[in-house]
Amino acid sequence: MAAFYAWMSSLIFFSYWFLVVATTLRIVTKRRPTTFVVAWMLVIYILPVVGIILYFLLGETHLGQRRVKRAQEMRPIINTFIQKLHDFPSIFTKQVSSVAKPLFQLCKHQTGLDGISGNHIVLMSTPDEIFDNLIADINQASSNIEMVFYIWYKGGRANEVEDALIDAVKRGVVCRLMLDSAGSRQFLKTDESHRMREAGIEIVESLKVNLLRFMFRRLDLRQHRKVAIIDNHIAYTGSMNIVDPRFFKQNKNVGEWVDVMIRMNGPITTLMGAIYASDWELETGKKLSLPKVTDFVEPPEEKQHIMQLIPSGPGYTENMIHQALLTAIYSAQDEIIFTTPYLVPSDDLLHAICTAAQRGVKVSIIIPQNNDSLMVNWASRAFFSDLLESGVKLYQFQHNLLHTKSVLIDNQLSLVGTVNLDMRSLWLNFELTAVIDDTEFANNLNKLLQSYLQQSKEIPLLEWRKRPFWQHIIERLFYFFAPLL
């Protein structure tokens, strides 16, 4: 019997050793950032068996076999759509600014599309302004409304959006709404959600969360886009969900969320419609007719606002937004201003930001002083020393939670969208960034960012160095988990 137990113990030991070695080799061969590899190896070695299970559940981007198959089937359709766009050469331009040129070249080689001109863009920075415009556009809709949001939360002006959509359905407008299962889980169970479905609004729960799906798809892979499309010629995107900040997460003691959205019309809405149709088919298996260039009603403006949209997520060009950010940062000559609620950059992104500051570019990063995520808050602090010592100016937005995700480069090139400067946004989620090469828009964004700076407090390097030692320990502890946040 003793020999049997000894044999079993040896078998269990060598089996576990084999699993650890096999998982380690799998992590290393994925060619992910070094911090990602180190973090997961620590998890595996510190948490026997559990660490291996966690890696296969959360460490790789599992979209699910059905969605993978749909993504493969859609790829030639999207390629055909892009080719058809070239039948309308007047909407494309290569005449972009010098700072924007490398980024638009990247987009051209990755997507096959040059900059799209002839768009009208409006930056909106207050909840009332955003809700007023969105509700007015919904009330004027005559054919179709498509939306996808990470969070929909009842209360306040969000209820007005619900009422406007129900009225639109009564007029014969087709309304489709896609909501992330995790972000909107409370709303999807409410009477308001039921009332909207009863009225004829098609609501799809995107990337459903339940334990049975753990073995088939990553549960922390989220649909993080914020998009609204009205009649195929007006489109919205940005950082704001359908929530009234006066009612949302007031128990977190972080104040009201501060966001921006951009309202667009022109040829760019055609590309937005194609992204939405892809997301809809990926989630439901149902095909939507891809929009036509001729669908947008308003003719291109003489101002020739130049834009590009960069979607990310499984099924899209891998690491595209990460590449775009790196390209834009290395193109900067004078100034870069970032706003992000979650600052957990990759090694490459951290190096690019620090290098920009070291070569004389004025780099400012505005983050909220109070954050709704304790882990992200501490993990972010682990990067402060490298940034401050490189000459980057760090500012903490006071009183409210700054949720705006934007990058302004040389007061000319703007990136506005849903992407946080963290690993989840850069490598995992379905995200969307609008790239705008336009001086007028950049000036408007700069005015907004200057108002953010006036409401922020700078973190001095000397004062930061004097923080208590115990904070160093917590920062380094959470730093190891940064790639997993």
C-alpha positions as CSV (number, residue, x, y, z in Angstrom):
1,M,0.0,0.0,0.0
2,A,2.9,2.4,0.9
3,A,4.4,1.7,-2.6
4,F,1.1,2.5,-4.2
5,Y,0.8,5.8,-2.4
6,A,4.4,6.7,-3.3
7,W,3.6,5.9,-6.9
8,M,0.5,8.0,-6.9
9,S,2.3,10.9,-5.2
10,S,5.0,10.7,-7.9
11,L,2.4,10.6,-10.6
12,I,0.5,13.6,-9.2
13,F,3.8,15.5,-8.8
14,F,5.0,14.9,-12.3
15,S,1.5,15.6,-13.8
16,Y,1.5,18.9,-12.0
17,W,5.0,19.7,-13.1
18,F,4.1,18.8,-16.7
19,L,1.1,21.2,-16.5
20,V,3.2,24.0,-15.1
21,V,5.9,23.6,-17.8
22,A,3.3,23.3,-20.6
23,T,1.4,26.3,-19.4
24,T,4.6,28.3,-19.0
25,L,5.7,27.5,-22.5
26,R,2.3,28.4,-23.8
27,I,2.5,31.8,-22.2
28,V,6.0,32.5,-23.4
29,T,5.2,31.4,-27.0
30,K,2.2,33.9,-27.2
31,R,4.8,36.7,-27.6
32,R,2.9,39.0,-25.3
33,P,4.5,41.9,-23.3
34,T,7.1,40.9,-20.7
35,T,5.0,42.3,-17.8
36,F,2.0,40.1,-19.0
37,V,4.2,37.0,-19.1
38,V,5.8,37.7,-15.7
39,A,2.4,38.5,-14.1
40,W,0.8,35.2,-15.2
41,M,3.9,33.1,-14.3
42,L,3.7,34.6,-10.8
43,V,0.0,33.7,-10.6
44,I,0.7,30.1,-11.8
45,Y,3.6,29.6,-9.4
46,I,2.0,31.2,-6.3
47,L,-1.4,29.6,-6.8
48,P,-0.9,25.9,-7.5
49,V,-3.5,24.5,-9.9
50,V,-5.8,27.5,-9.4
51,G,-3.3,29.7,-11.3
52,I,-3.3,27.4,-14.3
53,I,-7.1,27.3,-14.3
54,L,-7.3,31.1,-14.1
55,Y,-4.8,31.4,-17.0
56,F,-6.9,29.3,-19.4
57,L,-10.1,31.2,-18.3
58,L,-8.7,34.7,-18.3
59,G,-5.3,34.7,-19.9
60,E,-6.2,34.2,-23.6
61,T,-8.7,35.8,-25.8
62,H,-11.4,33.2,-26.3
63,L,-14.2,34.6,-28.4
64,G,-16.1,31.4,-28.7
65,Q,-16.2,29.0,-31.6
66,R,-19.5,30.4,-33.0
67,R,-18.2,34.0,-33.0
68,V,-14.9,33.0,-34.4
69,K,-16.7,31.3,-37.3
70,R,-18.9,34.3,-37.9
71,A,-15.9,36.6,-37.8
72,Q,-14.2,34.5,-40.5
73,E,-17.3,34.5,-42.6
74,M,-17.6,38.3,-42.4
75,R,-14.1,39.1,-43.3
76,P,-14.5,38.8,-47.1
77,I,-17.8,40.7,-46.9
78,I,-16.1,43.6,-45.1
79,N,-13.2,43.5,-47.6
80,T,-15.7,43.7,-50.5
81,F,-17.4,46.6,-48.7
82,I,-14.0,48.5,-48.4
83,Q,-13.3,47.9,-52.1
84,K,-16.7,49.4,-53.0
85,L,-15.9,52.5,-51.1
86,H,-13.1,53.1,-53.5
87,D,-15.7,53.7,-56.2
88,F,-16.2,57.1,-54.5
89,P,-12.7,58.6,-54.6
90,S,-13.9,62.0,-53.7
91,I,-14.4,61.1,-50.0
92,F,-10.7,60.0,-49.6
93,T,-7.7,62.2,-49.1
94,K,-3.9,61.8,-48.6
95,Q,-3.6,65.5,-47.8
96,V,-3.2,65.2,-44.0
97,S,-1.0,67.2,-41.6
98,S,2.6,66.2,-41.0
99,V,1.9,65.0,-37.5
100,A,-1.1,62.9,-38.6
101,K,0.6,61.4,-41.7
102,P,2.3,58.4,-40.0
103,L,-0.9,57.4,-38.3
104,F,-3.0,57.7,-41.5
105,Q,-0.4,55.7,-43.3
106,L,-0.8,53.0,-40.6
107,C,-4.5,53.0,-41.1
108,K,-4.1,52.8,-44.9
109,H,-1.9,49.7,-44.7
110,Q,-4.0,48.0,-42.1
111,T,-7.5,48.8,-43.3
112,G,-7.0,49.7,-47.0
113,L,-8.6,53.1,-46.4
114,D,-7.1,56.6,-46.7
115,G,-8.3,59.5,-44.5
116,I,-12.1,60.1,-45.0
117,S,-12.8,63.8,-45.6
118,G,-15.9,65.9,-45.9
119,N,-17.2,65.2,-42.4
120,H,-18.9,67.6,-39.9
121,I,-17.8,67.0,-36.3
122,V,-19.1,68.5,-33.1
123,L,-17.5,68.0,-29.7
124,M,-19.9,67.7,-26.8
125,S,-18.7,67.9,-23.2
126,T,-21.6,68.1,-20.9
127,P,-24.3,65.5,-20.2
128,D,-27.2,67.9,-21.1
129,E,-25.6,68.9,-24.4
130,I,-25.1,65.2,-25.3
131,F,-28.6,64.1,-24.2
132,D,-30.2,67.2,-25.9
133,N,-28.5,66.4,-29.3
134,L,-29.0,62.6,-29.1
135,I,-32.7,62.9,-28.2
136,A,-33.3,65.5,-30.9
137,D,-31.7,63.3,-33.5
138,I,-33.8,60.3,-32.3
139,N,-36.9,62.4,-32.5
140,Q,-36.1,63.3,-36.1
141,A,-35.2,59.7,-37.2
142,S,-37.3,58.4,-40.1
143,S,-35.8,55.0,-40.9
144,N,-33.4,53.3,-38.5
145,I,-31.6,53.7,-35.2
146,E,-28.7,51.5,-34.2
147,M,-27.0,51.7,-30.8
148,V,-24.3,49.8,-28.9
149,F,-23.3,50.8,-25.3
150,Y,-21.3,49.2,-22.5
151,I,-23.6,50.6,-19.8
152,W,-27.2,51.6,-19.9
153,Y,-28.4,52.8,-16.5
154,K,-32.0,53.9,-15.7
155,G,-32.8,57.3,-14.2
156,G,-32.8,61.0,-15.1
157,R,-32.2,61.8,-18.7
158,A,-31.5,58.2,-19.7
159,N,-35.2,57.6,-19.3
160,E,-35.8,60.4,-21.9
161,V,-33.7,58.4,-24.4
162,E,-35.9,55.4,-23.7
163,D,-39.0,57.4,-24.3
164,A,-37.6,58.9,-27.5
165,L,-36.8,55.4,-28.8
166,I,-40.2,54.1,-28.0
167,D,-41.8,57.1,-29.8
168,A,-39.5,56.4,-32.8
169,V,-40.7,52.8,-33.0
170,K,-44.3,54.1,-33.0
171,R,-43.4,56.2,-36.1
172,G,-42.2,53.1,-37.9
173,V,-38.4,53.5,-37.2
174,V,-36.5,50.3,-36.8
175,C,-34.5,50.4,-33.5
176,R,-31.8,48.0,-32.6
177,L,-29.9,48.2,-29.3
178,M,-26.9,46.1,-28.3
179,L,-25.9,46.2,-24.6
180,D,-23.0,44.6,-22.9
181,S,-24.2,41.8,-20.6
182,A,-21.8,42.8,-17.7
183,G,-21.9,46.6,-18.0
184,S,-25.8,46.7,-18.4
185,R,-26.7,43.7,-16.3
186,Q,-28.9,45.7,-13.9
187,F,-30.8,47.6,-16.7
188,L,-31.4,44.4,-18.7
189,K,-33.5,43.1,-15.7
190,T,-35.5,46.3,-15.2
191,D,-39.1,47.1,-16.1
192,E,-37.8,49.9,-18.4
193,S,-35.9,47.3,-20.5
194,H,-39.0,45.1,-20.7
195,R,-41.1,48.1,-21.7
196,M,-38.7,48.9,-24.5
197,R,-38.9,45.3,-25.8
198,E,-42.7,45.4,-25.6
199,A,-42.7,48.5,-27.7
200,G,-40.8,46.7,-30.5
201,I,-37.2,47.8,-29.8
202,E,-34.8,44.9,-30.5
203,I,-32.5,44.6,-27.5
204,V,-29.5,42.2,-27.7
205,E,-27.5,41.2,-24.6
206,S,-23.9,41.2,-25.9
207,L,-21.3,38.6,-24.7
208,K,-23.7,37.1,-22.1
209,V,-22.2,36.4,-18.7
210,N,-22.8,33.0,-17.0
211,L,-20.6,30.4,-15.5
212,L,-21.4,27.8,-18.2
213,R,-19.7,30.0,-20.8
214,F,-16.5,30.1,-18.8
215,M,-15.0,27.1,-20.7
216,F,-15.9,28.5,-24.1
217,R,-15.2,32.2,-23.9
218,R,-13.5,34.8,-21.7
219,L,-16.1,36.3,-19.4
220,D,-14.0,39.5,-19.0
221,L,-14.0,40.1,-22.8
222,R,-16.5,43.0,-23.1
223,Q,-18.3,45.0,-25.7
224,H,-17.0,48.4,-24.6
225,R,-18.0,50.5,-27.6
226,K,-20.4,53.5,-27.2
227,V,-22.0,54.1,-30.6
228,A,-25.3,55.6,-31.9
229,I,-26.3,55.8,-35.6
230,I,-29.4,57.6,-36.8
231,D,-30.7,57.1,-40.3
232,N,-27.2,56.1,-41.5
233,H,-26.0,59.7,-41.7
234,I,-25.6,60.9,-38.1
235,A,-23.3,59.0,-35.7
236,Y,-22.1,59.4,-32.2
237,T,-19.1,57.9,-30.3
238,G,-17.0,58.8,-27.3
239,S,-16.7,57.9,-23.6
240,M,-20.2,58.4,-22.3
241,N,-22.6,55.6,-21.7
242,I,-26.4,56.1,-21.6
243,V,-26.3,57.1,-18.0
244,D,-27.2,60.3,-16.2
245,P,-24.2,61.2,-14.0
246,R,-26.5,62.5,-11.3
247,F,-27.9,59.0,-10.8
248,F,-25.0,56.8,-11.7
249,K,-22.7,55.1,-9.1
250,Q,-23.3,57.8,-6.5
251,N,-22.5,55.3,-3.7
252,K,-18.9,55.1,-4.9
253,N,-18.0,58.5,-3.5
254,V,-16.2,59.5,-6.7
255,G,-18.5,62.3,-7.8
256,E,-20.2,62.5,-11.2
257,W,-18.6,61.0,-14.2
258,V,-17.2,63.5,-16.7
259,D,-17.4,62.5,-20.4
260,V,-17.3,63.6,-24.0
261,M,-19.0,62.5,-27.2
262,I,-18.6,63.5,-30.8
263,R,-21.4,63.9,-33.2
264,M,-20.6,63.2,-36.8
265,N,-22.2,63.4,-40.2
266,G,-20.7,62.8,-43.6
267,P,-19.0,59.8,-45.2
268,I,-17.5,58.6,-41.9
269,T,-20.9,57.4,-40.8
270,T,-20.8,54.8,-43.6
271,L,-17.7,53.2,-41.9
272,M,-19.4,53.4,-38.5
273,G,-22.4,51.6,-39.9
274,A,-20.2,48.8,-41.2
275,I,-18.6,48.4,-37.8
276,Y,-22.0,48.2,-36.2
277,A,-23.3,45.6,-38.8
278,S,-20.2,43.5,-38.0
279,D,-20.8,43.6,-34.3
280,W,-24.5,42.8,-34.8
281,E,-23.8,39.7,-36.9
282,L,-20.9,38.6,-34.7
283,E,-23.3,38.6,-31.7
284,T,-26.6,37.5,-33.2
285,G,-25.7,35.7,-36.4
286,K,-28.1,37.9,-38.3
287,K,-26.9,39.9,-41.3
288,L,-27.6,43.6,-41.6
289,S,-27.4,45.4,-44.9
290,L,-24.1,47.3,-45.0
291,P,-24.6,51.0,-45.5
292,K,-23.9,52.7,-48.8
293,V,-21.8,55.8,-49.3
294,T,-24.9,57.5,-50.8
295,D,-26.9,56.8,-47.6
296,F,-25.5,59.8,-45.8
297,V,-27.8,62.7,-46.5
298,E,-25.7,65.8,-46.0
299,P,-23.1,66.5,-48.7
300,P,-19.4,66.7,-47.8
301,E,-18.4,70.1,-46.4
302,E,-15.8,72.3,-48.0
303,K,-13.9,72.3,-44.7
304,Q,-12.9,68.8,-45.4
305,H,-12.7,67.5,-41.9
306,I,-10.5,64.4,-42.1
307,M,-11.2,61.3,-40.0
308,Q,-10.6,57.7,-39.6
309,L,-12.2,55.1,-37.3
310,I,-10.1,52.4,-35.6
311,P,-12.1,49.5,-34.2
312,S,-10.5,46.8,-32.1
313,G,-11.3,43.5,-30.6
314,P,-11.3,39.8,-31.6
315,G,-11.8,39.5,-35.3
316,Y,-10.2,42.9,-36.0
317,T,-6.6,43.7,-36.8
318,E,-4.6,42.7,-33.7
319,N,-3.3,45.4,-31.5
320,M,-4.4,48.1,-34.0
321,I,-5.3,50.8,-31.4
322,H,-2.1,50.0,-29.5
323,Q,-0.1,50.5,-32.7
324,A,-2.0,53.7,-33.5
325,L,-1.3,55.2,-30.1
326,L,2.4,54.4,-30.4
327,T,2.6,55.9,-33.9
328,A,0.8,59.1,-32.8
329,I,3.1,59.5,-29.7
330,Y,6.3,59.1,-31.7
331,S,5.0,61.6,-34.3
332,A,4.5,64.3,-31.7
333,Q,6.9,67.3,-31.9
334,D,5.5,69.9,-29.4
335,E,2.8,68.7,-27.0
336,I,0.7,65.7,-26.0
337,I,-2.2,65.8,-23.6
338,F,-3.8,62.5,-22.4
339,T,-7.0,62.1,-20.5
340,T,-7.8,58.6,-19.1
341,P,-9.7,57.3,-16.1
342,Y,-7.5,54.2,-16.0
343,L,-3.7,54.5,-16.4
344,V,-2.1,51.1,-16.7
345,P,0.0,51.3,-19.9
346,S,1.9,48.6,-21.6
347,D,5.7,48.6,-21.4
348,D,5.8,49.9,-25.0
349,L,3.3,52.6,-24.4
350,L,5.1,53.7,-21.1
351,H,8.4,53.8,-23.0
352,A,6.9,55.9,-25.8
353,I,5.4,58.4,-23.4
354,C,8.6,58.8,-21.4
355,T,10.7,59.0,-24.6
356,A,8.5,61.8,-25.9
357,A,9.0,63.8,-22.7
358,Q,12.7,63.1,-22.8
359,R,13.1,64.5,-26.3
360,G,11.4,67.8,-25.3
361,V,7.8,67.2,-26.1
362,K,5.5,68.7,-23.4
363,V,3.5,65.7,-22.1
364,S,0.6,66.0,-19.7
365,I,-1.6,63.2,-18.4
366,I,-4.9,64.0,-16.6
367,I,-6.4,61.2,-14.5
368,P,-9.1,61.3,-11.8
369,Q,-8.0,61.7,-8.2
370,N,-10.8,59.4,-7.1
371,N,-11.3,56.2,-9.0
372,D,-14.1,53.6,-8.9
373,S,-11.6,50.8,-9.1
374,L,-9.3,50.3,-6.1
375,M,-7.0,47.8,-8.0
376,V,-6.6,50.1,-11.0
377,N,-6.0,53.1,-8.7
378,W,-3.0,51.4,-7.0
379,A,-1.7,49.8,-10.1
380,S,-1.7,53.3,-11.8
381,R,0.5,54.7,-9.0
382,A,3.2,52.1,-9.9
383,F,3.9,54.0,-13.1
384,F,4.0,57.5,-11.6
385,S,7.7,57.5,-10.8
386,D,8.9,56.5,-14.3
387,L,6.6,59.1,-15.8
388,L,7.5,62.0,-13.5
389,E,11.2,61.3,-13.6
390,S,11.0,61.4,-17.4
391,G,9.5,64.9,-17.3
392,V,5.8,63.9,-17.8
393,K,3.4,66.2,-16.0
394,L,0.8,64.2,-14.0
395,Y,-2.5,65.9,-13.0
396,Q,-5.3,64.6,-10.8
397,F,-8.8,65.8,-11.7
398,Q,-10.5,66.9,-8.5
399,H,-14.0,66.1,-7.1
400,N,-15.5,64.2,-10.0
401,L,-14.4,61.1,-11.9
402,L,-12.9,62.1,-15.2
403,H,-14.0,59.4,-17.6
404,T,-13.0,61.1,-20.9
405,K,-10.6,59.1,-23.1
406,S,-8.7,61.4,-25.4
407,V,-5.3,62.2,-26.8
408,L,-4.4,65.6,-28.3
409,I,-1.1,65.9,-30.2
410,D,0.5,69.2,-31.3
411,N,-2.9,70.9,-31.2
412,Q,-3.7,69.2,-34.5
413,L,-4.3,65.5,-34.2
414,S,-7.1,64.2,-31.9
415,L,-8.0,60.7,-30.8
416,V,-11.3,60.4,-29.0
417,G,-13.2,57.3,-28.2
418,T,-13.7,54.5,-25.7
419,V,-10.2,53.3,-25.1
420,N,-8.6,53.6,-21.7
421,L,-4.8,53.5,-21.3
422,D,-4.9,50.0,-19.8
423,M,-4.3,46.5,-20.9
424,R,-8.0,45.5,-21.2
425,S,-8.8,48.3,-23.6
426,L,-5.5,47.9,-25.6
427,W,-5.5,44.1,-26.0
428,L,-8.9,42.6,-25.2
429,N,-12.2,44.5,-25.4
430,F,-14.3,45.7,-28.4
431,E,-13.3,49.4,-28.5
432,L,-13.5,52.3,-31.0
433,T,-11.3,55.3,-31.5
434,A,-12.0,58.2,-33.8
435,V,-9.0,59.9,-35.3
436,I,-9.5,63.5,-36.3
437,D,-6.9,65.6,-38.3
438,D,-8.4,69.0,-38.0
439,T,-7.2,72.3,-36.4
440,E,-10.6,73.6,-35.5
441,F,-11.6,70.4,-33.7
442,A,-8.2,70.3,-32.0
443,N,-8.7,73.8,-30.7
444,N,-12.1,73.0,-29.3
445,L,-10.7,69.8,-27.6
446,N,-7.7,71.8,-26.3
447,K,-10.1,74.4,-24.7
448,L,-11.9,71.5,-22.9
449,L,-8.6,69.9,-21.8
450,Q,-7.4,73.3,-20.4
451,S,-10.6,73.5,-18.4
452,Y,-9.8,70.0,-17.1
453,L,-6.3,71.2,-16.1
454,Q,-7.8,74.1,-14.2
455,Q,-9.8,71.6,-12.1
456,S,-6.8,69.4,-11.5
457,K,-3.9,69.3,-9.1
458,E,-0.4,68.5,-10.3
459,I,1.7,65.8,-8.7
460,P,5.2,67.3,-8.0
461,L,8.0,64.8,-8.3
462,L,9.7,65.8,-5.0
463,E,6.5,65.4,-3.1
464,W,5.8,62.1,-4.8
465,R,9.2,60.7,-3.7
466,K,8.3,61.5,0.0
467,R,5.2,59.2,0.0
468,P,5.1,56.6,2.8
469,F,7.1,53.4,2.3
470,W,4.0,51.2,2.8
471,Q,2.5,52.8,-0.3
472,H,5.6,51.7,-2.4
473,I,4.9,48.1,-1.3
474,I,1.2,48.2,-2.3
475,E,2.0,49.8,-5.6
476,R,4.5,47.2,-6.5
477,L,2.1,44.4,-5.4
478,F,-0.6,45.7,-7.7
479,Y,2.0,46.4,-10.5
480,F,2.4,42.7,-11.0
481,F,-1.3,42.4,-11.7
482,A,-1.3,45.4,-14.0
483,P,-1.4,43.3,-17.2
484,L,-4.5,41.5,-15.9
485,L,-6.6,44.6,-15.1
